[in-house]
């Protein structure tokens, strides 16, 4: 193999690799240096040393040493291991040669500079023939004398062709003054790449998220956890792992760190591991008569434990897992029994959080009859609010099911409840594994089947194939409509939602007809709302917009007394179809807030989708970008690929508005790939709309018209078709296809005519102006601007001014044209819409006005996208991490960051951190 072939591939360490290459390149020109790679075990410090050695070979002389515990008290043992291959390779001054010989032969050396100077001189002399790379791994375990001498040499390498690298858990005082690069956990993109390298098949996003909750981006933890996944875990039939493999290097590393602590500290750490976030007061009572705070100091100094707001926890979940699972079963039960005793006086006081913790510890301690313990725990879990505390209700219900006798029907009920709570908490992998456990039970109540199918269908709707989800949900509705009517109607609405996402209007209409036949006069408010929603949407999909207004209006009215976020979202959709964007935005925000208060993590990414619809209409693109980025991140964490596709598509729209062509295509292509794999017509339609929007902004109206024309032939997604109609009409008008434009306008007019929205009527007036004969367009453009003035559609008003100004310029009225073009330009510049800005400038030049260069924003004035990137960078994110989280190209991030530095008058990330804080 060539040297290039031997270079290892490290995921997510591009910046570190570039830093190493810069050092090596400097050494080849006679100016070396040093670097300390710091980070906890498993972060890839040794792998980076291997990478440096691979890049250095064969032009460098490579020296390596690794600190080991048994030699850490032998003076100069580390120096001996590193330098003995070259000790005789150079002639040194007598004093230095004597000091070096004494150190390497007997571990003795006099004070002063003789030995440090000898080491520096030896490395420099050897490097006279070819550059030297010296790698010191596990520098923390090197004997202090060797570490002190090597750090002395490292601080004086700038004029020598030598690179000295240290890998350590923390730099420490001995390595002070040397450049340090602290290795953080891998970002989400690198985690997926590592999983792709290690797993024989694709690891599901939700399983990977569960694994990374333990690993926290630690490469070794990821490698060991992914390598230990079972076929059932990979298939989603078994729960994700809760600890690193016991036979792995990371387990041993953490176990060794824990074993080095005093016995009292280890005993208290087991209590913290059994009850993460435990109060200091509880630990103080547990440690009496000793002082708990003093006993825990060694663990805090070692970085194993942290205290915040008088609560103790482990910064690293993997350390917590090792601290708990490495203890014997007897010691674990004793810890739980003690915690239950300490919480008992408050566990019965009715406060559900403490009551749940008390019941949880009693259950794990097996402190009583298992059936009674199971009942106590299930009751406490069902009464608790799901807010991410310990234990999470789904874990408590799963434990209660485990303790319940096999022939007790309550076992199935508790498993099903655990699965539902896991799904609500955003743990789809755990939900699926719990549902799989139901298959082996023979005592499940008949009434449970419908609820289980509803949960299966809901999981499939968020992360699977839409057709399969619809069938599962329809089957659930058939079981539930008589026994649990509210759940049965909810299953019908979710089946309709699956049809909506697939763009299958016929299936939606069929479900709406089925629902209409099931209505009763005595429905609850929430059930009435859902029936009215299906009726209103059915009229909308049939093009009967005036008939739709009545049911949709009743949906909004009924929403006033609704608290369930999953029901509120339908009221948001109804408001949007009525053209009441402010109401839709308010209802969606209310739904998101309600979901967060309930701890319903699985609902938030989907609810954020419905926040975006009205924001798109109102042209609040910076807000769309922030909402969609948050929704995408949450959707990935909770394994909701279908929702992720939708947020990717909306992010493609915002990139099109900004004129970022590369990023728009990256996002749109990713959304389309997911849409094709999962039958998501809506996500595919939005992504195609984004690409056509980009074509229109870039002055390619024919391409925009062709994209939207093809989408309209293959997709029946009415809502997105109507939303994209103003762009389709504009593209057709600019390419002379007035027949298709007029046909699309008639459809838009029918819907907008059923609303009272001035913003929507402004868009209709603009489209009419584009198709109007000579002499009639001006009045229509002016009508559109008057209507824009009554609404909050600022960006669309600027687009209308651009089109109006262009029309006036073609009519040879440059003075009137420039008034509108200047106003449009100012808005586009403020939004950072580069391509629209270029169009406005081009029109101004064509009108005969010399256009000034694009002005720099005032110091401190950032666009919303720049502000978002600045905040992420100030919080420590790399350019790659920002690009991954916001689905931008890295080049776009670098472009924005350069502008941020320029506008804020700063030169470095350090200054940015100081300024943003």
N, C-alpha and C positions, 0 to 999 in steps of 0.2 A: 504493500500500500504506500501511496505517496504521503508526504507529511500532511498535505491538505486533507487527505482521506482520514487521517488519524485524529483530526481535531474533533473533539466531542461536540454534540449539539446540546446547548442549554436553552431551555425555554424561558422567556421572560427576563433574561439577563443581558439584553442587548447593550444597555448603557454601561454595565459593569465590564462587559467584554471590550467595549470601545475604550474604556479607561485603561484597561490592561494593555491593549494594543498601542495606545499612545505612550505608555511607559516603555514598552519594548522598542517602539520606533525611536523614542528619544535616546535609549541606550545605544542603539546602533550608530547614532550620530555623536556619541560621546557624552551625552547628558542624561544620566539615569535618574532614578528616584525611588521612592518607597511608597507603599500603600498598606493600610490596615483594613482587612475585610472583617467586619464585625457582625455578629448575629447569633441567635440561639442555635442549638444543635439542629442539623438537618436543613439549614437554609441554603446550603450549596457552597459553603466556603471552600471545602476541599475540592469540589468539582471545578470551581473557578481557578484554583491553583493548578489543577490538572489541565485546564483549558490554556492557562498561561504557558505551562510547560510545553503543551502541544504546539502552540503558536511559536514558541522560542526555538524549538527543534527544527533543523539541525544546526542553525547558525550560532546558538548560544551554548555556553557551558552551564548546565542546569544542576544546581545543588538543592537537596531537600532534607528536611528534618521534621519530625512530628513529635510534639511533647507527649510524654506518657507519665502517668501517675507514679509508678515505682521509681522513676529517675528524677522526679521533681525536686528531691532534696539532695541530689548529688551535684555539687558545684561544677559548672562548666560541662556537664554531660551533654547538654544540647549543643554547645559549641563544638564539642568533640564529634558528635554525629554529623554536623553540617560541614565542618572544615577538614576532617581527617583525609578526605580524598585529595585535597589540594595543599595540605600543610607544607609539603616539601617543594611546592611548585615555584616558589619565589624566594629571593634573598632579601631579608629584612635587616634593618639596623640591629646591632647586637642586643640592645636593651629590649627592643620589641620582640626579637626572636626568642630571647630568654623567657619573657613574660608569656608568650604564646605557647612555648614548649612546656612550661610549668603548668599552665592551665589545662592543656590537652593531655599531658602525661599523668599529672597527680591531682588535678583540680585545685591547685594552689596558684595564687598570683598576688603580687604586691599591689598596693593601691596606686593611684595616679592614672595617667593616661597611657602608660606603656601598652597594656593589653588592648584597650579599645583602638588605639592607633595602629597596633599590629594587625588587628582584624580588618580595619579599613585598608591598610596598606596591602595586605595579602589579597583581598578581593580586587583592588585596583590593579595590582601586578598581574594577576591571572587574566583580568579583563583586557590587558594590553594586547593579548593574542586574539581573543574573541570575547564578545560581551558575556556577562554573567547574569544568570537569573537564580536568585536564592529564595526558596520558598520555606517558610516556617509555619507549619500547620499546628493547630492546637497550642498556640503560643501561651495560653493560660496555664498549661501543664508543663511548660518548659521551666527548668530551674531558673530562679530569679536572677542569678549572676549572669547566665548566658543571655537572658532577655535584655538585661541592662546594657551589656556590651553591644549586642546586635542593634538595639535601638539607637545607641550612640553612633554607630556606623551609618545607620539608615538616615539619620538627620544630616549627613554630610556627603551624599552621593550625587549631588547635582552636577558635579564636574567629572564624573566617572561613568564609564559604560557599564553600570551595574544597576540591576533592579532587585530590590529586596521586598518581598511580600510577606505579610503576617496574616494569619487567620486566627481569630480569637472570638470568644463569646462577648467580651467587652474589651475596649482598648486598655484600660487600666492606667495607673500612673507611670509604669515603666515605658509605655509606648506614647506618652504625651508628646505633643508637638509634631506628630506624624499625620499626614493626610489620612482620614478615616472615611470609609464608605460602609454605612450600615445597611445590611441586606434586609429588606422587608419581604413580606409574603408576596407570592406571585399574584399578578392581577388575574381577572376572570378569564381573559383570552388565553393567557399562558396556562392556566389551570386546565382549560379545555384541550389545549395542545398536548399537555402532559398526559391527560386521560387518553387522547387519541394515540399517543405513542405506546402506552402501556396496555390498554385493554384490547382484546381481540376484536370486539365489536364496539359500537357506539355506546358510551355510558349516558343514560338519560340525564337531562339537565337537572331534574329534581334530586336524583340520586347523587349526582356530582356536587350539587349544592349542599346536601346532607354530609357528604364526605368532607367537603371543605369547611364545614362548620367545626369539625375537629381539627383539620389540618391547618386552617387559616393561611393557606398559600404556602405552607412549608413543603418544599419539594420532596424531601425524604418521607414526610408523613403521607403526602399524596401517593408517592410510589408504593409505599408499603400498604396503605389502605386499599388502593385500587387493585394491587396485586393479590390481595386477600379476599376480594369480593367473590361471593359464591354465585353459582348460576341462578339461584332463586333471587338473590339480591339484584343481579343484573337484569332479571326479567321483571322486577318490581313485585315479586311475590313474597319477599322476606324484608324485614325491617333493615334499614341501613346500619352500618357498624356504629358502635358507640365509643370505641377506643382503638388505638393503634394495635396491630398484631403483637401478641405477647412475645413472640420469638424474633421481633424485629429490632433493628439497631436503635430506632427512636425510643422504643419502650425501654431498652437497656440504658440508654443515655439518661432518660428522665428518672428511671428507677435508681440509678447511681447517684444522681443529684439529691434525690429524696433521702436515700440511705445515709448520705453524709450529714444529715441534720440530726440534732439531739432527739432522743426518744420522746420527750415532752412535746416538741414541735411536731413530730410526725403524728402523734396521737391527736393533736388539735387539727392538723391538716386533714386527717381522715374525717373529722366532723364537718369541716368546710367542704370537702369533696362530697359528702353525703347530703349537704344542705347548702348549695351555692348561694351566696348572698346572705349568709347567716349573720345575725346582728352581733356586734361586739359584746353586748350585754350577755347574750346566751353563752358565748365562749368564755367570758369571765366567770360565769356561774359554773361552767363545766370544768374549769381548770382549778377551782378552789381546792386547797388553800394557796396553790401557786398563782403567780401572776400570768394570765394568758397573754397579755400584750408583750411582756418580756420574753415569754416562751416562743412567741411567733416572730420575734425580731430576726433570727437567723434566716428564716424563710423569706422574709421581706427583703433583707439585704441580698439574698441570692437571686432575687427577681422571680421567685416562685409564687408569691402571694402579693395581693394588693388590698388596700383598705380604702374605701370611698364612702363617705356619708355614714360612717360607723358600721359598715357592712364589709365582710371579707369574702373574697373570691379569688380564683386563679386567673391571671391574665391569659394563660394558654389553656384552652380546653383539653388538649392532649395531656398536659401535666395533671389536670384534675382527674382525667380518666385513669391514668396510671396510679395516682395516689389512692383512688378508690378500689380499682380492680386488682391491684397488687396486694392489697390486704387480704387476710384470710377471711373465709365466710364467717367464722366466729367473731372476729374483730369488727367486721362490717355490721353484723347484727347487734353487737354491743353498742356500736356508735349510733345506730338508729334507735335503739332502746333508750339510750341516754338522751338523745334529742327529743324523743317523744315525751320522756319524763319532764324535761326542761320546758317543753311547750304545753304540757298538759293543763296547767292552770289557766292558760289563755286559749288553748285549742278548743275548749267547750263554750267559749264566750259568744259564739254566734258569728264572729268575724270570719268570713269564708276562707280568706287566705291562710290565716293561722290554723283554722280547723282542718283545711286540706293538708297542710304540712304535718300536723299532728297525726292525722289518720294515715298519711303516707308512711311516716316513720314507724308507726305501729304495725302497718302491714308488712314492711320489709323486715322488721324485727321478729315477725311471727309471734307477736305478743298477745296471744289469745286464740280463740276458735277461728279458723280460716274463713268460714262462711260469714261469721259476724264481722270480722275485719273487712271482708270484701264489701259487705253492705255499708259499713261506715264510710269506707273510702269512696265507693260509687256515689253515695249521697252527697258527700262533701265535694266531689269533683263536679257533679251536675249542678251544684249550687254556686260554683265559683265562676267568676268572670274570667274569660280567657284573655290575659294581658301579658303573656310571656314570662310570668314568674315561675318559681319552682315549687312543686312540680307542675308541668303543664297538664291541664285536665285530661288530655287524650292519653298521656302516660299513666295517670292515676286510674283511669277507666280500664286501660289495658291490664294493669296490675290487678285491679278488682276482678276482671274476667278470669285472669290466671288463677286466682284464689277461689273462684266460684266452682262448686262441684260440677262435673261434666254433665250430669243428668238434670241440672237445674236450668230451666228456660231462661233464667236471668243471665246466664253466661253469654248467650247469643245477643241478648239486648245490650249488655255491657260492651261486647266487642263491636257491635254496630255503632253504639254511641261513641266509643273511642275512635272509630274510623271517621265518623262525622266531625268530631272535634279536631282530629288531625287534619282533615281537609280544610276546615274553617281556619285553622292556624297556619295554613300554607305548607303542610307536610304531606303532599300527595303520595310520596313513596311509602310513608308509614301508613297512610289510609289504605292503600292497595294491599299492603301486607296484612293488615288487620282484617280486611274483607276476605282475603284468601283464607284466613283462619276460620271463617264461618262455614266454609265448605265441608269441613270434617265433622260438623256438629249435626246431630240427628234430632235435637230437641228445640230447634229454632221455631218460634211461634209463626203461624201462617201470616199474620199481619206484618211481619218484619220484611217479607220479600219485597214489597213495593218500595219501602224506604231504602233498602239496600240497592235496588235497581236505580232509584233516583240518585243515589250517591255515585254509583258506577257511571251513570249517564253524565252527571255533572263533572266528574273527573275527565271523562272522555271529551266533553265539550270544551274544556280548557286546554287539554294537551294532546288530544287524539284526533281521530278522523270524524268530521262533522256528520256524515251519514250514519255512522255507527252510533254516535251520541244521540241523534234524533230517534233512532229505533229503540234504543235503550230507554230513553225518556218517555216515549209513547207507551212502552210496555209498563213502565212504572206508573204512569197516569192511570192506565186501565186497572191496576191493582189498588190504587190509592183513592180514587174519586169517591168511593162509597165509604171507606173506613176513615180516611184522613183527607177530607175534601180540600182543605187549604193546600196541603202538600200535592194533591193530585192536580189541582189547577196550576200550581207552580211548575210541576213537571211538564204540563202542556205548554206553558209559556217558554220554558227552557227548550223544549223540542222545537218550538217556533223560532227561538233564537238561533238554534243550530241551523235551521233552514235559512234564516237571515244571513248568517255568516257564510253559508255556502252559496248565497245568491240564488237560492231555489225558491222563487216566488210561488210556484204551484204548490209545493209542499206547505209553505206558510199559509196559503189560502185554505188548503184542505184542513189544516189544524184549526184555523180560525172558524171554519164552518162547524167542525166537530164541537168546538167550545161553545158556539152560539146555541147549539141544540141542548147543551147541558145546563144552561143558566137557570137559576131558581130565583124566586122573589125575595128569599130570606138570606141572601149572601152577606157575609161580613164585608166590612169596608175594603179590606185588602183584596178580597176575592173579587168584589165588584170592580175594583181598579184594574185588575188583571184582565177580566173579561172585556171591559171597555177598551183597554189597550189593544187587545187582539182584534176587536171590531174596527177600531180606528186605523190600525196598521193595514188591515185587509182592504179597507176602502182606499187607503193611500196607494197600496201596491196595484190596485185595479185602476188607478188614475182618477178615482172619484173623490177629489180633494174636498169639495164642499160638503159631501156626505160624511167625510172623515172628521170634519171639524167638531161636530157634536160629541162623539165619543171621546175624542182627544181632549176636548175642553173638560169633560167630566173626569177624566183621569187626573188632570191638574188640580181640579177642585178637591177630589178625594185625597190627594197627596198631603193635604194640610194636617191630617190626623195620623199619618203613617210614620213609623219610626224605623221600620225594617229597610236597610239600605238596598237589599235585592229587589224590593218592590218600588222604592223611590226612584230607581234608575229608569223605570218605564215612564214615570211622570216626566223625567228629564227629556226622554225621547219625544213624548207627546208635545211638550213645550216647544221643542226645536221645530217639529213639523207644523206647529201653529205660527212659526215665525217669531216666537217670543224668546230670543236668545238670552236675555238677562235672566229671565225666570229659569230657563234650562240650566244656565251656569250656576245659579243659586241652588237649585235642587240637586245638581250633581255634586256640588261642594258639600251640601248637607249629607248626601249619601256617603261620601268618602269619610267625612268626619264621624258619622254614626258607625261605619265599619271599623274605623280605628279605635273608637271607644269600646267596641265589643271585642277587640282583638281578632277581628276577622281578616287575617292577613291575605287569605286567598281571594277575597272579594275586591281588595283595593286596586290591583292592576286593571281589572276589567272595568271597575267604576271610573277609573281615570280616563278610559277610552271615551266615556260619555261626557267627561269634562271638556274633551278636546273638540267635539263636534261644534258646539256654539262658539268656541274660541276661534275655530277656522272661519266660520261665517263672519265673525266680527274682525277678522284680520289681526288677532293678537298672537302673531307668530312667535315672538320671544317666549310668551307664556306656553304656547303649544310645545315648543322645543323642550322647555323645562319639564312640563307635565309628561310628555312622551318619554323623555330620558328616564325619569323616575319610574314610570310604568314599565318600561322595558327592563330595567334592573330588577324590579320586584317580580315581574313575570318570570324572568329567568330563575330567580332564587326559588320560586315556588313551582317550577316545572310547568308553567303555562305557555307552551309554545304557540298556541293559537293567538293568545293575547299579545305575546311578544311580536308576532308577525304584524299585528295591527299597529302597535306602537312604532315598529320599524318603518311602516308605510307612512305614518304621520311625520316621522322624523325626515323621511325623504321629501315630503312636501316642504318642510321648513328649510331644508337645504336648497330646494329649487327656488324658494323665495329669496334666499340670500345669494343665489347665483353660484353656489359651490357645486360645480358640475360633477366632480369626481365623487364627493361625498354623497350626493343625491343618487348617483348610480349604484354605489356600494350598498346603500340602505335599501333602495328599491329592489335590486337584484336579490338581496337576502330575504326581503319580505315575499317576493314572488316565489322563490324556492320553497319557503315554508308553506305558502298558500297552495302551491301545486301538490305538495306532499300530504297536506291535511284537508284538502277540499275547502279552502277558504276563499270564496269568491270575493268577499268584501275587501280583504287585505290585498288581494291581487289587483282589484279595481282601483284602490287608493294608490298603490304603488305605480300603476300605469298612469294614473292621473298625475302623479308627481313628475314622471318622466316627460309627459306632455307639457306640463307647466314649465318645466325647465326648457323644453324646446321653444315655447312661446317667449319666455324671457330672453333666450339667446337669439331671438330673431329667426327662428326656424318654424314658421306657422304651418307649412305643409307637413312637416314631420309631426307636429302636435296634432293636426287634424287627422292624419293617418292613424296615429296611435289610438286616439279616442274613438275614431270610426270603427277600428277593429275591435276595441273593447266593447263597444255597444252591440256589435254583431254577436259576440261570444258570451257576454255576461248579461244577466237580467237583474242586476242589483240596482234597484230603482233609486235608492237614496243617494248613492255615490254618483249615479248617472246625472241626477238633478243637480247635485252640488258642483259637478264639473261642467255643467251645461254652459255657463257664461264663458268659460275658456274655449269650449268646443265651438260656440257661435263666433267668437272672436277669431279663432284660427280659420274657420270656414270663410268668414267674411273677408279676411286678408288674402285668401287664396282663390276667391271668386266663386266658391261653392255656396251660392246663396239659397239654393233649394233645400239642402240639408240644414243649413243654418236656420231658415224660416221654420222648418218642421220642428227642430229642437226648441225654438223659441216658443212655439205654441204649447209644447209640453210644460215649459218653465212658467209660462203665463197662467196656465190652469192652476198650478200649485200656488204661485205667489198671489194669485187673485183670491185664494181662500184664506190668506193671512192679512194682517194689518201692519206688516213690518215695513217701515220706510226704507231700511237698508236693502231688503230684498226687492222692493219696487224700484229702487235706484238701479239695481243690476239689470232689471227688465228694461228700464228706460235706456240704459247704455246699450244693451243688445239691439233694441229697436233702432237706436241712432246709427249703429254700425250697418244696419240693413236698409236704412232710409234712403229714398231718392234724393238727388241734389236739392238743396233748399229747405229740406225738412229736418236734417240731422241736428242743426244747431239748437233748435228748440228742445229736442229730445235730450241732447247732452246737458243743456241747462237745467232741464227737469231732473235729470239724474243727479246733478250736483246739488240742487235744492234738497232733494230727498236724502242725499248723503249727509247734508248738514243737520238733518233731524235724527240721524243715527250715529253710532260709534264706529262706523266702518271707515276709519281713516286711510288705511292702506288701499282699499278699493276705491276710495275717492281720488287718491293720487293716480291710480291706474285709469280712472275715467278722465282725469285731467290730461294725462299723457295721450290718450286716444283722441280727446277733443282738440288738444293743441296740435296733434299731427294732422287732423282733418282741416283745421284752420290754416295750417301752413300750406297744405296742398291746394287750398282755395286761394292762396296768395294773399293771406292776411297775417303777415308775420308778427305784427305788433300785438294783435289779439292772441295769437298762438303763444307768444313768449310769456304772457302773464300766466297761463295755465301750466306751461312747461316748467317754469321756475318753481311754481308751487309743488308740482309733482316731484321735481328734482330734490327739493328740500326734504320732502317726506321719505323718498327712497334712500337718501344719504343717511337720514336718522335711523332707518330700519337696517342699514347695512346691506341693502339689496343691490348688489353690485351690477348685475346684468340689467335690471330696470334703470339703474342710475346711468349706465352707458347708453341705453335707448333714449332717455330724456336728454342727455348731453348731445347725442347725435342729432336729435330733432332740433335742439337749440342752434347747433351749428348750421343745420340746413335752413333755419329761419333767418340766417344772416348775422347771428350774434356770436362774437368770439367767446368761447367758453373758457373760464378760468380753470386751472388744474384743480383736481379734487382737493378740497380743503382738508387739512388735518383737524381732527376733533380737538376741542379745547382740552388742556391738560386735565386729567382726572375724569374725562367724559368717556365712558366705555359703553359699547353696545351690550345688550342683554347676553349675547353669546360670549362676548369677551369677558364680561363680569363673571359668568358661570365658570369659564375656563380659569380665570385668575383665582377664583376662590378654591377650585380644586387643586391647582398647582400650589397655592399657599398652604393647603392642608397636606402637602407632601406627594401629590400624584405626579407621576412621570408623564411625559408627552404621550407615550404609548398607552398608559392607563386612561388618560383623558380621552384619547381617540377611541379606545375600546368602549368606555362607558357612555360616551355621547354618540357613538357610531359615526365618527368623523374620520377622514383620512388623516394620517399623521402630518402630512404636508399642510393641511388646513389648520391643525392645531399650532404648528410652528409659525404659520402666517399670523394667526390671531395673537399668539404670544409676543411676537415681535411688535405688533401694533400696541399691545398692552404696555410693554416696556416703554415704547416711544411716547404714548399718550400720558403715562404716569411719570415720565421723566426719571426712570430707574434703569439699572443696568444688570441686575442679577435677581435670582430667585430669593436670595436672602433678603434683599431690600423689599421684594414683593411680600414675603411673609411678614416682615415688620410693618409694612404699610397696611396690609389687609387685616392685621390683628388690631 
